Amino acid sequence: MFEMWKGRDVISILDFSRTDLEELFDRADYVLKSDLREKPLDGKIMATAFFEPSTRTRLSFESAMLRLGGSNIGFAEAGTSSQVKGENFADTIRMLDNYSDIIVLRHPLEGAARFAAEISNSPVVNAGDGKREHPTQAMLDLYAIKRNFGKIDGLTYCVLGDLKYSRAAASFVLGLTRFNPDRIYLVSPPQLSVREEIKDHLKMLNIKFDEKAELREVLHEIDVLYVTRIQRERFPDLREYEALKNSYVVDAKMLENAKSNLAILHPLPRVNELSLDVDKTKMAKYFEQARMGVYVRMALLRLIFGV
């Protein structure tokens, strides 16, 4: 049943059905239980092309590939590639395609991953393009919820913070539409509200959602709180960022009004939207969420390579 994954590009979370995602989660469960001395990707090469900074995504992909016996080439910023010499993006992708068996790409321009997939013979994995998509982040987010609750369906979710520019938040909300959430609360300043096309998608699928300005209004009824930072690098006007950067701060005191089994997720990095005192609570699931990123990406690589 895994043949549908072999050689597949990973561009948008919406390219994957519920069945696809459940197969991925089953394979991630297998990886978690498996003997990591097994090296099914020995001889395979992954190219990581990161035109924007990354810690967790890049290193977890590299860790996943190395744990599977493969190797990695690539660059961690555009300034170390031949683009500084004037090479165009398409030629860079063609060269990486020549040198590797799979390309993991992060780029500031929306649509860059889809364009790369059109010109590459090797599979392309979107590791974040502009403010649009971050599909593998959504995959590991959903898997972390399944590991924590044993299910994704029937829960009440709140996505908090920068819902306009955060590609992780966008992909997470779209990923939830492959399941049956009870309700999704979208909490943000009005200037950073979720994009219209995402709301249209929720409406089309008859998924209940509400937009709010205050977390306290809904904190007592949610099962999952997905926190995002206000992203300085996405603002065209830094004065607007300065005005909004402290819009929300989740701290341990606030959580006294939450459900005892609330799970708090964050794609990380955090700035000041999630207080350090939350780390000591049993609600803090974001470091475990980040750890799951290695196993989900190991599962993803195995499926794409058909092993």
VOBA-673499 format. One line per field, with one value per residue (C-alpha): residue in one letter; residue number from 1; x, y, z. Coordinates in pm, whole numbers, plus 50000, padded with zeros to 5 digits. Example, Ala and Ser with C-alpha at 12.3 -4.5 7.8 and 13.67 -1.06 7.14 Angstrom:
BEGIN
resn: (A | S)
resi: (1 | 2)
east: (51230 | 51367)
north: (49550 | 49894)
up: (50780 | 50714)
END
This chain:
BEGIN
resn: (M | F | E | M | W | K | G | R | D | V | I | S | I | L | D | F | S | R | T | D | L | E | E | L | F | D | R | A | D | Y | V | L | K | S | D | L | R | E | K | P | L | D | G | K | I | M | A | T | A | F | F | E | P | S | T | R | T | R | L | S | F | E | S | A | M | L | R | L | G | G | S | N | I | G | F | A | E | A | G | T | S | S | Q | V | K | G | E | N | F | A | D | T | I | R | M | L | D | N | Y | S | D | I | I | V | L | R | H | P | L | E | G | A | A | R | F | A | A | E | I | S | N | S | P | V | V | N | A | G | D | G | K | R | E | H | P | T | Q | A | M | L | D | L | Y | A | I | K | R | N | F | G | K | I | D | G | L | T | Y | C | V | L | G | D | L | K | Y | S | R | A | A | A | S | F | V | L | G | L | T | R | F | N | P | D | R | I | Y | L | V | S | P | P | Q | L | S | V | R | E | E | I | K | D | H | L | K | M | L | N | I | K | F | D | E | K | A | E | L | R | E | V | L | H | E | I | D | V | L | Y | V | T | R | I | Q | R | E | R | F | P | D | L | R | E | Y | E | A | L | K | N | S | Y | V | V | D | A | K | M | L | E | N | A | K | S | N | L | A | I | L | H | P | L | P | R | V | N | E | L | S | L | D | V | D | K | T | K | M | A | K | Y | F | E | Q | A | R | M | G | V | Y | V | R | M | A | L | L | R | L | I | F | G | V)
resi: (1 | 2 | 3 | 4 | 5 | 6 | 7 | 8 | 9 | 10 | 11 | 12 | 13 | 14 | 15 | 16 | 17 | 18 | 19 | 20 | 21 | 22 | 23 | 24 | 25 | 26 | 27 | 28 | 29 | 30 | 31 | 32 | 33 | 34 | 35 | 36 | 37 | 38 | 39 | 40 | 41 | 42 | 43 | 44 | 45 | 46 | 47 | 48 | 49 | 50 | 51 | 52 | 53 | 54 | 55 | 56 | 57 | 58 | 59 | 60 | 61 | 62 | 63 | 64 | 65 | 66 | 67 | 68 | 69 | 70 | 71 | 72 | 73 | 74 | 75 | 76 | 77 | 78 | 79 | 80 | 81 | 82 | 83 | 84 | 85 | 86 | 87 | 88 | 89 | 90 | 91 | 92 | 93 | 94 | 95 | 96 | 97 | 98 | 99 | 100 | 101 | 102 | 103 | 104 | 105 | 106 | 107 | 108 | 109 | 110 | 111 | 112 | 113 | 114 | 115 | 116 | 117 | 118 | 119 | 120 | 121 | 122 | 123 | 124 | 125 | 126 | 127 | 128 | 129 | 130 | 131 | 132 | 133 | 134 | 135 | 136 | 137 | 138 | 139 | 140 | 141 | 142 | 143 | 144 | 145 | 146 | 147 | 148 | 149 | 150 | 151 | 152 | 153 | 154 | 155 | 156 | 157 | 158 | 159 | 160 | 161 | 162 | 163 | 164 | 165 | 166 | 167 | 168 | 169 | 170 | 171 | 172 | 173 | 174 | 175 | 176 | 177 | 178 | 179 | 180 | 181 | 182 | 183 | 184 | 185 | 186 | 187 | 188 | 189 | 190 | 191 | 192 | 193 | 194 | 195 | 196 | 197 | 198 | 199 | 200 | 201 | 202 | 203 | 204 | 205 | 206 | 207 | 208 | 209 | 210 | 211 | 212 | 213 | 214 | 215 | 216 | 217 | 218 | 219 | 220 | 221 | 222 | 223 | 224 | 225 | 226 | 227 | 228 | 229 | 230 | 231 | 232 | 233 | 234 | 235 | 236 | 237 | 238 | 239 | 240 | 241 | 242 | 243 | 244 | 245 | 246 | 247 | 248 | 249 | 250 | 251 | 252 | 253 | 254 | 255 | 256 | 257 | 258 | 259 | 260 | 261 | 262 | 263 | 264 | 265 | 266 | 267 | 268 | 269 | 270 | 271 | 272 | 273 | 274 | 275 | 276 | 277 | 278 | 279 | 280 | 281 | 282 | 283 | 284 | 285 | 286 | 287 | 288 | 289 | 290 | 291 | 292 | 293 | 294 | 295 | 296 | 297 | 298 | 299 | 300 | 301 | 302 | 303 | 304 | 305 | 306 | 307)
east: (50000 | 50304 | 50359 | 50164 | 50443 | 50739 | 50914 | 50659 | 50717 | 50608 | 50494 | 50167 | 49996 | 49680 | 49849 | 49803 | 49485 | 49393 | 49490 | 49831 | 49893 | 49781 | 50024 | 50300 | 50210 | 50208 | 50555 | 50672 | 50546 | 50749 | 51061 | 51023 | 51018 | 51277 | 51644 | 51825 | 52122 | 51919 | 52051 | 51799 | 51917 | 52283 | 52420 | 52142 | 52226 | 52001 | 52065 | 51950 | 51910 | 51824 | 51794 | 51661 | 51788 | 51677 | 51774 | 51512 | 51395 | 51738 | 51909 | 51621 | 51620 | 51997 | 51971 | 51695 | 51900 | 52214 | 52023 | 51890 | 52241 | 52228 | 52444 | 52384 | 52517 | 52398 | 52410 | 52251 | 52218 | 52198 | 52524 | 52721 | 52571 | 52659 | 52357 | 52588 | 52771 | 52449 | 52342 | 51966 | 51749 | 51656 | 52020 | 52091 | 51809 | 51931 | 52279 | 52142 | 51929 | 52244 | 52425 | 52155 | 51857 | 51623 | 51616 | 51493 | 51432 | 51359 | 51310 | 51170 | 50959 | 50617 | 50594 | 50969 | 50928 | 50659 | 50875 | 51174 | 50964 | 50866 | 51228 | 51382 | 51377 | 51446 | 51172 | 51152 | 51045 | 50921 | 51089 | 50910 | 50837 | 50760 | 50450 | 50264 | 50347 | 50554 | 50405 | 50649 | 50605 | 50231 | 50296 | 50504 | 50258 | 49969 | 50175 | 50267 | 49896 | 49817 | 50096 | 49968 | 49592 | 49575 | 49365 | 49334 | 48958 | 48712 | 48953 | 48919 | 49217 | 49344 | 49608 | 49756 | 49975 | 50084 | 49827 | 49897 | 50265 | 50329 | 50361 | 50372 | 50036 | 49887 | 49995 | 49882 | 49531 | 49511 | 49641 | 49362 | 49112 | 49217 | 49069 | 48756 | 48836 | 48549 | 48636 | 48933 | 48983 | 49202 | 49338 | 49543 | 49557 | 49327 | 49633 | 49762 | 49441 | 49438 | 49440 | 49108 | 49192 | 49243 | 48909 | 48746 | 48889 | 48753 | 48410 | 48410 | 48466 | 48214 | 48478 | 48369 | 48604 | 48593 | 48825 | 48908 | 49135 | 49184 | 49315 | 49149 | 48805 | 48867 | 49150 | 48917 | 48769 | 49061 | 49259 | 49550 | 49710 | 49935 | 50148 | 50339 | 50577 | 50522 | 50767 | 50984 | 51139 | 50803 | 50690 | 50732 | 50713 | 50914 | 50710 | 50411 | 50615 | 50721 | 50357 | 50247 | 50541 | 50411 | 50048 | 50039 | 50246 | 50144 | 50270 | 50213 | 49981 | 49746 | 49730 | 49557 | 49232 | 49312 | 49214 | 49451 | 49538 | 49596 | 49880 | 50084 | 50267 | 50501 | 50692 | 50983 | 51191 | 51013 | 51085 | 50871 | 50525 | 50579 | 50721 | 51002 | 50795 | 50560 | 50847 | 50804 | 50437 | 50307 | 50123 | 50448 | 50474 | 50682 | 51021 | 50870 | 50701 | 51044 | 51189 | 50914 | 51037 | 51331 | 51113 | 50844 | 51108 | 51277 | 50940 | 50885 | 51224 | 51166 | 50830 | 50961 | 51248 | 51014 | 51200)
north: (50000 | 50226 | 50232 | 50559 | 50730 | 50614 | 50897 | 51149 | 51524 | 51684 | 52036 | 52099 | 51921 | 51928 | 51696 | 51418 | 51241 | 51120 | 50769 | 50896 | 51065 | 50761 | 50548 | 50796 | 50783 | 50402 | 50406 | 50659 | 50423 | 50147 | 50366 | 50453 | 50083 | 49967 | 49881 | 50196 | 49987 | 49910 | 50131 | 50104 | 50422 | 50330 | 50485 | 50745 | 51117 | 51396 | 51758 | 52025 | 52361 | 52617 | 52971 | 53078 | 53003 | 52682 | 52479 | 52212 | 52140 | 52121 | 51931 | 51689 | 51603 | 51554 | 51346 | 51137 | 51070 | 50980 | 50749 | 50566 | 50518 | 50785 | 51092 | 51463 | 51748 | 52104 | 52452 | 52625 | 52974 | 53128 | 53314 | 52989 | 52886 | 53001 | 53229 | 53495 | 53469 | 53525 | 53166 | 53144 | 52930 | 52681 | 52604 | 52552 | 52298 | 52120 | 52083 | 51948 | 51707 | 51581 | 51528 | 51377 | 51142 | 51383 | 51760 | 51927 | 52294 | 52604 | 52933 | 53279 | 53291 | 53126 | 52865 | 52797 | 52434 | 52362 | 52518 | 52311 | 51994 | 52073 | 52084 | 51816 | 51445 | 51368 | 51412 | 51758 | 51816 | 52162 | 52263 | 52599 | 52849 | 53207 | 53234 | 52968 | 52609 | 52390 | 52043 | 51827 | 52052 | 51988 | 51616 | 51604 | 51834 | 51601 | 51298 | 51458 | 51509 | 51149 | 51027 | 51242 | 51183 | 50863 | 51051 | 51375 | 51367 | 51522 | 51761 | 52137 | 52331 | 52685 | 52832 | 53145 | 53429 | 53517 | 53349 | 53572 | 53505 | 53176 | 52894 | 52642 | 52765 | 52766 | 52409 | 52293 | 52431 | 52284 | 51952 | 51943 | 51953 | 51601 | 51491 | 51579 | 51843 | 51945 | 52314 | 52534 | 52870 | 53113 | 53371 | 53663 | 54040 | 54165 | 54267 | 53907 | 53716 | 53396 | 53433 | 53425 | 53117 | 52914 | 53029 | 52948 | 52596 | 52547 | 52669 | 52444 | 52140 | 52257 | 52262 | 52475 | 52763 | 53097 | 53394 | 53554 | 53828 | 53693 | 53352 | 53376 | 53352 | 52996 | 52859 | 52666 | 52454 | 52368 | 52043 | 52164 | 52509 | 52570 | 52879 | 53069 | 53361 | 53699 | 53668 | 53976 | 53865 | 53854 | 54211 | 54460 | 54740 | 54683 | 54948 | 54718 | 54432 | 54644 | 54730 | 54364 | 54161 | 54131 | 54067 | 53736 | 53582 | 53237 | 53175 | 52919 | 53148 | 53179 | 52800 | 52761 | 52810 | 52544 | 52178 | 51959 | 51756 | 52054 | 51993 | 52299 | 52283 | 52531 | 52485 | 52680 | 52890 | 53092 | 53449 | 53581 | 53446 | 53132 | 53188 | 52967 | 52875 | 52679 | 52435 | 52297 | 52211 | 51878 | 52069 | 52156 | 51915 | 52126 | 51968 | 51622 | 51758 | 51864 | 51521 | 51355 | 51553 | 51316 | 51004 | 51146 | 51256 | 50917 | 50760 | 51008 | 50935 | 50560 | 50596 | 50822 | 50581 | 50283 | 50094)
up: (50000 | 50024 | 49648 | 49616 | 49808 | 49600 | 49416 | 49535 | 49571 | 49900 | 49815 | 50001 | 50289 | 50075 | 49825 | 50083 | 50184 | 50529 | 50418 | 50304 | 50638 | 50836 | 50635 | 50720 | 51090 | 51083 | 50928 | 51190 | 51461 | 51297 | 51286 | 51656 | 51743 | 51492 | 51526 | 51413 | 51304 | 50993 | 50706 | 50420 | 50242 | 50219 | 49899 | 49868 | 49871 | 49993 | 49892 | 50139 | 49966 | 50232 | 50103 | 50444 | 50797 | 50966 | 51270 | 51339 | 50985 | 50823 | 51103 | 51155 | 50784 | 50791 | 51109 | 50952 | 50639 | 50834 | 51068 | 50760 | 50624 | 50354 | 50315 | 50274 | 50063 | 50032 | 50181 | 50478 | 50332 | 49987 | 50045 | 50025 | 49689 | 49338 | 49342 | 49484 | 49149 | 48960 | 48892 | 48845 | 49070 | 48798 | 48722 | 49092 | 49112 | 48797 | 48948 | 49275 | 49075 | 48904 | 49233 | 49456 | 49481 | 49664 | 49721 | 50041 | 49966 | 50175 | 49995 | 50076 | 49758 | 49748 | 49477 | 49467 | 49575 | 49317 | 49044 | 49157 | 49141 | 48783 | 48664 | 48887 | 48808 | 49175 | 49435 | 49592 | 49952 | 50046 | 50373 | 50372 | 50096 | 50191 | 50407 | 50210 | 50307 | 50539 | 50480 | 50676 | 50979 | 50962 | 50929 | 51246 | 51429 | 51352 | 51447 | 51780 | 51852 | 51760 | 51989 | 52274 | 52249 | 52046 | 51790 | 51592 | 51539 | 51781 | 51954 | 51991 | 51859 | 51898 | 51667 | 51821 | 51698 | 51346 | 51124 | 50824 | 50767 | 50949 | 50697 | 50984 | 51114 | 50764 | 50691 | 51035 | 50986 | 50637 | 50769 | 51027 | 50740 | 50648 | 50982 | 51181 | 51444 | 51669 | 51627 | 51540 | 51709 | 51516 | 51760 | 51631 | 51613 | 51334 | 51131 | 51137 | 51078 | 50876 | 50499 | 50313 | 50106 | 50424 | 50566 | 50233 | 50250 | 50603 | 50493 | 50188 | 50411 | 50674 | 50947 | 51241 | 51317 | 51493 | 51478 | 51811 | 51940 | 52295 | 52401 | 52743 | 52579 | 52461 | 52677 | 52907 | 52626 | 52398 | 52385 | 52171 | 52177 | 51877 | 51947 | 51678 | 51708 | 51547 | 51258 | 51230 | 50901 | 50721 | 50793 | 50509 | 50770 | 51089 | 51269 | 51238 | 51383 | 51680 | 51747 | 51738 | 51865 | 52222 | 52132 | 52320 | 52597 | 52721 | 53074 | 53348 | 53544 | 53249 | 53213 | 53550 | 53356 | 53096 | 53075 | 53275 | 52966 | 52736 | 52489 | 52393 | 52061 | 51897 | 51568 | 51723 | 51747 | 52012 | 52112 | 52399 | 52308 | 52519 | 52866 | 52993 | 53299 | 53067 | 53004 | 53356 | 53309 | 53183 | 52911 | 52733 | 52438 | 52197 | 52264 | 52219 | 51907 | 51773 | 51857 | 51657 | 51356 | 51310 | 51314 | 51087 | 50837 | 50858 | 50779 | 50497 | 50337 | 50360 | 50189 | 49912 | 49843 | 49863 | 50136)
END
